Amino acid sequence: GKWAFGANVLTIRQTTDDTGKGAAADGNRYTNNSFGPFLTYKIPGQDNTGLNLHYTNNFGGSNATASRAVQLKLIKTW
């Protein structure tokens, strides 16, 4: 079909402490989670070309910024 939908799920965990000049004494490990839906549309008449729209909400982070984002991507495969 021309349409696809689903979910993006991401978890990031820093496994080693920060080191070097300016690093926090407690290691300052980064963690973040992200979840959001996506919708993709295959452009008619354009081989292997589509648009992807997705929303992402970060949550449960430590030493990370909390954010929400909307992205629109033009995708071309070869």
C-alpha positions as CSV (number, residue, x, y, z in Angstrom):
1,G,0.0,0.0,0.0
2,K,0.8,3.7,0.0
3,W,0.6,4.1,3.8
4,A,2.5,2.7,6.7
5,F,2.3,3.5,10.4
6,G,4.0,2.3,13.6
7,A,5.9,3.4,16.6
8,N,9.5,4.6,17.2
9,V,11.0,3.4,20.6
10,L,14.4,4.3,21.8
11,T,16.4,3.8,25.1
12,I,19.9,5.2,25.6
13,R,22.1,4.3,28.6
14,Q,25.6,5.6,29.1
15,T,27.5,2.6,30.5
16,T,30.7,4.3,31.7
17,D,31.4,7.3,33.8
18,D,32.5,10.6,32.2
19,T,36.2,11.2,32.7
20,G,38.7,13.9,32.1
21,K,39.0,17.5,32.9
22,G,35.7,19.0,33.8
23,A,33.9,15.7,34.4
24,A,31.5,15.6,37.4
25,A,32.9,13.7,40.4
26,D,29.9,11.3,40.3
27,G,30.4,10.3,36.7
28,N,27.3,12.1,35.3
29,R,25.9,9.1,33.3
30,Y,23.3,10.0,30.6
31,T,20.1,8.1,30.2
32,N,17.1,8.9,28.0
33,N,14.0,7.2,26.6
34,S,11.8,8.2,23.7
35,F,8.6,7.0,22.2
36,G,6.3,8.2,19.4
37,P,4.1,7.3,16.4
38,F,5.1,7.6,12.8
39,L,3.2,7.8,9.5
40,T,4.7,7.1,6.1
41,Y,3.3,7.8,2.7
42,K,4.7,6.4,-0.6
43,I,4.5,9.2,-3.2
44,P,2.7,7.9,-6.4
45,G,4.7,7.9,-9.6
46,Q,8.0,8.3,-7.7
47,D,9.9,5.1,-7.5
48,N,11.1,4.4,-3.9
49,T,10.2,7.9,-2.6
50,G,8.1,8.7,0.4
51,L,7.3,11.1,3.2
52,N,7.7,10.2,6.8
53,L,6.1,12.2,9.6
54,H,6.9,11.3,13.2
55,Y,6.4,12.7,16.7
56,T,8.8,11.9,19.5
57,N,8.5,12.5,23.3
58,N,11.5,12.0,25.5
59,F,10.9,10.9,29.1
60,G,12.6,9.4,32.1
61,G,15.9,10.9,31.4
62,S,18.8,11.6,33.7
63,N,21.4,14.3,32.9
64,A,19.4,14.8,29.6
65,T,17.1,17.5,28.3
66,A,13.4,16.6,28.0
67,S,12.0,17.3,24.6
68,R,9.2,16.8,22.2
69,A,9.8,16.9,18.4
70,V,7.9,16.6,15.1
71,Q,9.9,15.7,12.0
72,L,9.0,15.5,8.4
73,K,11.4,13.5,6.2
74,L,11.7,13.0,2.5
75,I,12.9,9.5,1.9
76,K,14.5,8.1,-1.3
77,T,15.8,4.6,-1.5
78,W,18.0,3.2,-4.2
